[in-house]
């Protein structure tokens, strides 16, 4: 039986994103999400999370969107105090790992203060998978005893933490038939499929380079044929990261 975690990134980005993620869970096959604790919609996301207790919610550690929670950074921000953009982490760059640790720890602690318990850690724009960020990311995962997304190329860095066997970047795999999905992941037991379902609002349209495709993803996740296929207990078991805790990676 193939275990699937279908995770929506960007919970907390905006109200429209939040409502899209909740509908993807309540009306579709979404089992998990990760929350951006530094974004304007975070408070709304916490409120929704407390009401929808079957949705697994982790922390979407952020370094390339919005403002940091702490105000004393110099290597993480631009002159206006906003996080640097993703392109500024391409090629050569300098980052103070103590600043990164304190900021990401503050984001995790903000989540705990909401009264929710995080299921796992990942990051916005996969920034955690860049070499200078990996040690901080793994340090925090071990410190808080939280599972992580399996998006780090050097799998030896994941030793001692809980993760899935496979991480799938492309939500379009949900369109394939059950036989094709099983063949694609032959030998794996647990898969995380990343997605970005959402409704649209001005905040998302003005600030995200990935906006309108989120509507298509929401439709795919809630479509009757998707639910019939992925909710079939003969083929798949839909889980979230809470179901993986204790399964430490030893690769």
C-alpha positions in Angstrom: 0.0 0.0 0.0 1.5 3.3 -1.1 1.3 6.0 1.5 0.7 9.5 0.1 1.2 12.8 1.8 -0.4 15.5 -0.3 1.0 18.8 1.0 0.0 22.4 0.1 2.8 25.0 0.5 2.1 28.6 1.5 -0.6 28.4 4.2 -0.7 31.8 5.7 0.3 33.7 2.5 -3.1 35.3 2.3 -6.7 34.7 3.1 -7.5 33.5 -0.5 -4.6 31.0 -0.2 -5.8 29.9 3.2 -9.4 29.2 2.1 -8.2 27.3 -1.0 -6.0 25.0 1.1 -8.9 24.4 3.6 -11.3 23.6 0.7 -8.6 21.3 -0.8 -8.6 19.4 2.5 -12.3 19.4 3.3 -13.5 18.8 -0.3 -10.5 17.0 -1.8 -7.5 14.7 -1.1 -5.2 17.3 0.6 -3.8 15.8 3.8 -1.1 18.3 4.8 0.1 21.9 4.5 2.9 24.1 5.7 2.4 27.6 7.2 4.4 30.8 6.6 4.5 32.3 10.1 5.9 35.6 8.9 3.2 36.5 6.4 0.1 38.7 6.8 -2.3 35.7 6.6 -0.6 33.7 9.3 -3.1 34.6 12.0 -6.0 33.7 9.8 -4.3 30.4 9.0 -3.8 29.6 12.7 -7.5 30.2 13.3 -8.4 27.9 10.4 -5.9 25.3 11.6 -7.5 25.2 15.1 -10.9 24.5 13.5 -9.7 21.9 11.0 -7.9 19.4 13.2 -7.6 16.6 10.6 -5.3 18.7 8.5 -1.6 18.2 9.3 0.2 21.6 9.5 3.9 22.1 9.5 6.2 25.2 9.3 7.0 26.6 5.9 10.3 28.2 6.8 10.7 31.5 4.9 13.7 33.4 3.7 12.6 34.9 0.4 9.2 36.4 0.9 7.8 39.1 3.2 9.6 40.4 6.3 11.5 38.5 8.9 10.1 38.1 12.4 13.3 39.4 14.0 14.6 42.9 13.2 18.3 42.7 13.8 19.4 40.9 10.6 22.0 42.2 8.1 22.7 39.3 5.8 19.0 38.1 5.3 17.4 41.4 4.3 17.5 44.2 1.8 17.8 47.9 2.7 14.0 48.1 3.3 14.1 45.3 5.9 12.4 42.8 3.6 13.8 39.3 3.0 16.1 39.1 0.0 14.6 37.6 -3.2 15.3 34.1 -4.4 17.6 35.3 -7.2 19.9 36.8 -4.6 20.7 33.3 -3.4 21.8 32.1 -6.8 25.6 31.9 -7.4 27.8 33.4 -4.7 26.2 34.9 -1.6 27.0 35.4 2.0 24.6 34.4 4.8 25.2 34.5 8.6 24.2 31.1 9.8 23.5 32.4 13.3 21.1 34.9 11.9 19.4 32.2 9.9 19.1 29.9 12.9 17.6 32.6 15.1 15.1 33.7 12.4 13.9 30.2 11.5 13.8 29.3 15.2 11.6 32.4 15.8 9.3 31.3 13.0 8.9 27.8 14.5 8.3 29.3 18.0 5.6 31.6 16.5 3.9 28.5 15.3 4.0 26.9 18.7 2.6 30.1 20.3 -0.5 29.7 18.2 -1.4 26.6 20.2 -0.9 24.3 17.2 1.7 21.6 17.1 3.7 21.4 13.8 3.8 18.1 11.9 7.1 18.8 10.0 9.4 21.4 8.4 10.0 22.5 4.8 10.7 25.8 3.3 9.5 28.4 0.8 11.2 28.2 -2.6 13.1 25.1 -1.3 15.6 27.5 0.2 16.5 24.8 2.8 18.1 22.7 0.1 20.8 25.2 -0.6 24.1 24.1 0.9 24.6 26.9 3.4 21.1 26.5 4.7 21.1 22.7 5.1 23.0 22.5 8.5 20.6 25.0 10.1 17.6 23.3 8.7 18.7 19.9 10.0 19.8 21.3 13.3 16.3 22.7 13.9 14.6 19.5 12.8 16.6 17.6 15.3 16.2 20.2 18.0 12.3 20.1 17.7 12.2 16.4 16.7 10.2 17.2 13.6 10.1 15.3 10.2 11.3 17.2 7.1 10.7 17.3 3.4 12.9 15.0 1.4 14.2 17.7 -1.0 17.9 17.7 -0.1 20.1 16.2 -2.9 22.7 14.8 -0.5 20.6 12.1 1.3 23.4 11.6 3.9 22.4 15.0 5.3 19.0 13.5 6.2 20.5 10.8 8.5 18.8 10.8 11.8 15.7 12.7 10.8 12.3 11.5 9.7 11.3 12.0 6.1 9.4 10.3 3.2 11.0 7.9 0.8 10.3 10.2 -2.1 9.5 13.9 -2.6 7.5 14.7 -5.8 7.7 18.3 -7.1 5.0 17.9 -9.7 1.3 17.7 -8.6 0.4 16.6 -12.1 1.2 13.1 -11.1 -2.2 13.0 -9.4 -3.7 13.0 -12.9 -2.1 9.6 -13.7 -4.0 6.3 -13.1 -3.3 4.2 -10.0 -1.2 1.7 -11.9 1.1 4.4 -13.4 1.5 6.0 -10.0 2.5 2.7 -8.4 5.0 2.0 -11.3 6.5 5.4 -11.0 7.3 5.0 -7.3 8.1 1.3 -7.4 10.1 0.4 -4.3 8.9 3.4 -2.3 6.6 3.2 0.7 5.9 6.9 1.4 5.6 9.8 -1.1 5.1 13.5 -0.5 3.4 15.3 -3.4 3.8 19.0 -3.2 1.1 21.3 -4.5 -0.1 25.0 -4.2 -3.9 25.1 -4.3 -5.5 28.5 -3.7 -8.1 31.0 -4.6 -6.8 34.3 -5.9 -6.7 37.7 -4.2 -4.8 40.9 -4.8 -2.0 40.0 -2.4 -1.3 36.8 -4.3 -1.6 38.3 -7.7 0.7 41.3 -6.8 3.4 39.3 -5.1 3.6 35.7 -6.4 5.1 34.6 -9.7 2.9 31.5 -9.4 -0.7 32.6 -9.1 -3.4 31.4 -11.6 -2.1 27.8 -11.8 -3.1 27.4 -8.2 -6.7 27.4 -9.3 -6.1 24.5 -11.6 -4.4 22.6 -8.7 -7.3 23.2 -6.4 -9.7 21.9 -9.1 -7.5 18.8 -9.6 -7.3 18.0 -5.8 -11.1 18.4 -5.4 -12.2 16.7 -8.6 -14.4 13.6 -8.1 -12.2 11.3 -10.2 -9.1 12.4 -8.2 -10.9 11.6 -4.9 -12.2 8.3 -6.2 -8.7 7.2 -7.3 -6.6 8.4 -4.4 -9.1 7.7 -1.6 -9.3 4.1 -2.8 -8.0 2.0 0.1 -7.1 -0.8 -2.4 -4.3 1.4 -3.9 -3.3 4.2 -1.5 -3.3 5.3 2.1 -3.6 9.1 2.5 -1.6 10.3 5.5 0.2 13.3 6.9 3.6 13.7 8.6 2.2 12.9 12.0 1.9 9.3 10.7 5.7 9.2 10.0 7.0 10.4 13.3 9.4 7.9 14.8 10.5 6.4 11.5 14.1 7.9 11.5 16.0 7.9 8.3 19.2 5.9 8.5 20.5 6.2 4.9 
